[in-house]
Amino acid sequence: KQAIAEMNKWGIMIDVSHPSKEAMKQMIELTKAPIIASHSSARAVCDVSRNLDDEQLQWMKDNGGVVQAVALGDYVNAEKSKAYSEKRQEVFKQVAEDLGYVIPSRGEIRNMKPDEQEKVWAMYQEVQQKAGAQMDSLTGDIARPNVSDFVDHIDYMVQKIGIDHVGISSDFDGGGGIDGWDDASETFNVTLELVRRGYSEDDIAKLWSGNLLRVLDEVQKISAEMR
């Protein structure tokens, strides 16, 4: 409770992407400023604990906050992501075996000397590259979650709580990345899919930054009033 009060006082945005549902409810009751879920998608589209259910989405709307759909495969389409990961692991092991490599566990690598770690890392990268090439050649059901799957979450949340309360997050520094949006150079693909689905230029500006900046302005305004 003290932390929430201090964050409001000093203009720090409150982020509820990681806490439990009950913790989120309490924070919304305590805060005097709107909050964000910086990287959470819709549980109705992909039923995993990180994503927000319809009740949580409504709380965020009522609070005036923003929920940013996250481009992390496991939270975009869990079934696709699981099937792809299992197949990739299978291919990785086979490639390593074909090359005569034995890849140590993380614990074993941590106990190695720096020069030994470098050798293992070089082997790992070679195997990853060859395994990745094999995965790219696969067709059919083995496919990563893609930009279309990602924008399904945006569509759902916009329909549920309105365009003013939805944003976009890559989570590239936390495991994010999907087929078509693996790094910043592919960001346009998300915008293109939004255009294809009928979002206006103003809508897209809100999703990419406008809504989050609006919350930041409100948080700072309340901070100034409190101080």
C-alpha positions as CSV (number, residue, x, y, z in Angstrom):
1,K,0.0,0.0,0.0
2,Q,2.8,2.4,0.8
3,A,4.6,1.5,-2.5
4,I,1.5,2.3,-4.5
5,A,1.1,5.7,-2.7
6,E,4.7,6.6,-3.3
7,M,4.5,5.6,-7.0
8,N,1.4,7.8,-7.4
9,K,3.2,10.7,-5.6
10,W,6.4,10.5,-7.7
11,G,4.7,9.9,-11.1
12,I,5.8,6.3,-11.6
13,M,3.5,4.2,-13.7
14,I,2.1,1.0,-12.0
15,D,2.5,-2.1,-14.1
16,V,0.3,-5.2,-13.4
17,S,1.6,-7.6,-16.1
18,H,3.2,-10.0,-13.5
19,P,1.1,-9.9,-10.3
20,S,-1.7,-12.2,-9.5
21,K,-5.3,-11.3,-10.3
22,E,-6.0,-10.4,-6.6
23,A,-2.9,-8.2,-6.4
24,M,-4.0,-6.4,-9.5
25,K,-7.5,-5.9,-8.1
26,Q,-6.0,-4.4,-4.9
27,M,-3.7,-2.1,-6.8
28,I,-6.5,-0.7,-8.9
29,E,-8.5,0.0,-5.7
30,L,-5.5,1.8,-4.2
31,T,-4.1,3.8,-7.0
32,K,-5.2,7.4,-7.7
33,A,-3.7,7.2,-11.2
34,P,-4.4,5.0,-14.2
35,I,-2.2,1.9,-14.5
36,I,-0.8,-0.3,-17.3
37,A,-0.3,-3.9,-18.1
38,S,2.8,-3.4,-20.2
39,H,2.9,-6.9,-21.7
40,S,-0.3,-8.9,-21.3
41,S,-2.7,-10.3,-24.0
42,A,-6.2,-11.7,-23.8
43,R,-6.9,-14.9,-22.0
44,A,-10.0,-15.5,-24.1
45,V,-7.8,-15.8,-27.1
46,C,-5.0,-17.7,-25.4
47,D,-5.7,-19.3,-22.0
48,V,-2.5,-18.8,-20.1
49,S,-2.0,-17.2,-16.7
50,R,-0.1,-14.2,-17.9
51,N,-2.9,-13.0,-20.1
52,L,-5.9,-11.0,-18.7
53,D,-9.4,-12.4,-18.5
54,D,-12.4,-10.4,-19.4
55,E,-13.0,-9.2,-15.9
56,Q,-9.4,-7.9,-15.6
57,L,-9.8,-6.2,-19.0
58,Q,-12.9,-4.4,-17.7
59,W,-11.0,-3.3,-14.6
60,M,-8.3,-1.8,-16.8
61,K,-10.9,0.1,-18.8
62,D,-12.7,1.4,-15.8
63,N,-9.3,2.5,-14.3
64,G,-8.5,4.4,-17.6
65,G,-5.4,2.3,-18.1
66,V,-3.8,0.5,-21.0
67,V,-3.3,-3.2,-21.8
68,Q,-0.4,-3.9,-24.3
69,A,-0.7,-7.1,-26.2
70,V,2.6,-9.0,-26.1
71,A,4.3,-10.7,-29.0
72,L,5.6,-13.7,-27.0
73,G,4.7,-16.9,-28.7
74,D,3.6,-18.8,-25.6
75,Y,1.1,-16.1,-24.8
76,V,-0.1,-15.4,-28.4
77,N,-0.9,-19.0,-29.3
78,A,0.1,-21.6,-26.7
79,E,-0.8,-24.7,-28.8
80,K,1.2,-23.5,-31.8
81,S,4.1,-22.4,-29.7
82,K,4.3,-25.7,-27.8
83,A,4.2,-27.9,-31.0
84,Y,6.9,-25.7,-32.6
85,S,9.1,-25.8,-29.6
86,E,8.9,-29.6,-29.2
87,K,9.7,-30.1,-32.9
88,R,12.6,-27.6,-32.8
89,Q,14.1,-29.4,-29.8
90,E,13.8,-32.7,-31.6
91,V,15.5,-31.2,-34.7
92,F,18.2,-29.5,-32.5
93,K,19.1,-32.8,-30.8
94,Q,19.3,-34.6,-34.2
95,V,21.5,-31.9,-35.7
96,A,23.8,-32.0,-32.7
97,E,24.1,-35.8,-32.9
98,D,24.8,-35.6,-36.7
99,L,27.6,-33.2,-36.0
100,G,29.0,-35.3,-33.2
101,Y,28.4,-32.5,-30.6
102,V,27.4,-33.0,-27.0
103,I,25.9,-29.8,-25.7
104,P,26.4,-29.6,-21.9
105,S,23.6,-28.4,-19.6
106,R,23.5,-24.8,-18.4
107,G,24.8,-25.9,-15.0
108,E,27.8,-27.6,-16.6
109,I,28.5,-24.6,-18.7
110,R,28.5,-22.3,-15.7
111,N,31.2,-24.3,-14.1
112,M,33.5,-24.2,-17.2
113,K,36.4,-21.9,-17.8
114,P,35.8,-18.9,-20.1
115,D,37.6,-20.5,-23.1
116,E,35.6,-23.7,-22.7
117,Q,32.4,-21.7,-22.6
118,E,33.3,-20.0,-25.8
119,K,33.8,-23.3,-27.5
120,V,30.4,-24.6,-26.3
121,W,28.7,-21.4,-27.4
122,A,30.2,-21.7,-30.9
123,M,28.9,-25.3,-31.1
124,Y,25.5,-24.2,-29.9
125,Q,25.3,-21.4,-32.4
126,E,26.2,-23.8,-35.3
127,V,23.6,-26.3,-34.2
128,Q,21.0,-23.5,-33.8
129,Q,21.7,-22.2,-37.2
130,K,21.4,-25.6,-38.9
131,A,18.3,-26.5,-36.9
132,G,16.7,-23.2,-37.7
133,A,17.2,-23.7,-41.4
134,Q,15.6,-27.1,-41.2
135,M,12.6,-25.7,-39.2
136,D,12.2,-23.0,-41.8
137,S,11.8,-25.6,-44.5
138,L,9.0,-27.4,-42.7
139,T,5.4,-26.8,-43.8
140,G,2.0,-27.8,-42.4
141,D,1.0,-27.7,-38.8
142,I,4.5,-27.0,-37.4
143,A,4.5,-23.2,-37.5
144,R,5.3,-20.5,-35.0
145,P,2.6,-18.0,-33.8
146,N,2.6,-15.2,-36.3
147,V,1.6,-11.6,-36.7
148,S,-2.0,-12.5,-37.6
149,D,-2.3,-14.5,-34.4
150,F,-0.9,-11.5,-32.5
151,V,-3.3,-9.0,-34.0
152,D,-6.2,-11.4,-33.0
153,H,-5.4,-10.3,-29.4
154,I,-5.5,-6.6,-30.3
155,D,-8.8,-7.1,-32.2
156,Y,-10.4,-8.9,-29.2
157,M,-9.3,-6.3,-26.7
158,V,-10.3,-3.4,-28.8
159,Q,-13.8,-4.9,-29.3
160,K,-13.9,-5.6,-25.5
161,I,-12.6,-2.4,-23.9
162,G,-12.1,0.1,-26.7
163,I,-9.3,1.4,-28.8
164,D,-8.2,3.9,-26.1
165,H,-7.1,1.1,-23.7
166,V,-5.0,-1.2,-25.9
167,G,-1.4,-1.0,-26.9
168,I,1.5,-3.1,-28.3
169,S,4.5,-4.7,-26.7
170,S,7.3,-6.8,-28.4
171,D,8.9,-8.0,-25.1
172,F,12.0,-8.7,-27.2
173,D,14.2,-8.4,-24.1
174,G,12.1,-11.0,-22.3
175,G,11.6,-13.8,-24.9
176,G,9.3,-12.1,-27.3
177,G,9.3,-12.6,-31.0
178,I,6.9,-14.2,-33.4
179,D,6.9,-15.2,-37.1
180,G,6.9,-11.9,-38.9
181,W,8.0,-9.8,-36.0
182,D,11.2,-11.2,-34.6
183,D,13.0,-7.9,-34.2
184,A,12.6,-4.2,-34.7
185,S,13.3,-4.4,-38.4
186,E,10.0,-6.3,-38.9
187,T,7.8,-3.9,-37.0
188,F,6.1,-2.6,-40.1
189,N,4.5,-6.1,-40.5
190,V,2.3,-5.4,-37.4
191,T,1.2,-2.0,-38.8
192,L,0.5,-3.6,-42.2
193,E,-1.8,-6.3,-40.6
194,L,-3.6,-3.5,-38.6
195,V,-4.2,-1.7,-41.9
196,R,-5.5,-4.8,-43.5
197,R,-8.0,-5.2,-40.7
198,G,-9.4,-1.7,-41.1
199,Y,-7.7,0.2,-38.4
200,S,-7.3,3.9,-39.2
201,E,-4.1,5.9,-38.9
202,D,-5.3,7.5,-35.7
203,D,-6.2,4.1,-34.3
204,I,-2.7,2.7,-35.1
205,A,-1.0,5.8,-33.6
206,K,-3.0,5.1,-30.3
207,L,-2.0,1.4,-30.3
208,W,1.7,2.1,-31.0
209,S,2.2,4.9,-28.5
210,G,-0.6,7.3,-28.0
211,N,-2.5,5.4,-25.3
212,L,0.6,4.7,-23.2
213,L,1.8,8.4,-23.5
214,R,-1.7,9.5,-22.4
215,V,-1.5,7.4,-19.3
216,L,2.0,8.7,-18.6
217,D,0.7,12.3,-18.9
218,E,-2.1,11.5,-16.5
219,V,0.2,9.8,-14.0
220,Q,2.5,12.9,-14.0
221,K,-0.4,15.3,-13.6
222,I,-1.7,13.4,-10.6
223,S,1.8,13.3,-9.2
224,A,2.1,17.1,-9.5
225,E,-1.2,17.6,-7.8
226,M,-0.3,15.3,-4.9
227,R,3.0,17.0,-4.3
